[in-house]
Amino acid sequence: MTTTATRPKGFDDRISAPIVTLATARIDRRLMLCAVMLLLAPANFLAAAAPTRTE
């Protein structure tokens, strides 16, 4: 069995949320919403189409 280093839950969110907020402060919110939707749609499709893991 292998062990992996773990970070506290929500660590990435606490770091990335202010950075993303500052980086996108001057961009129209509707444009940002569309951009995020365009990024997440293919990711969700790939996750749904991925084969299931059997162990």
Buried (B, 14 or more C-beta within 10 A) or exposed (E): EEEEEEEEEEEEEEEEEEEEEEEBEEEEEEEEEEEEEEEEEEEEEEEEEEEEEEE
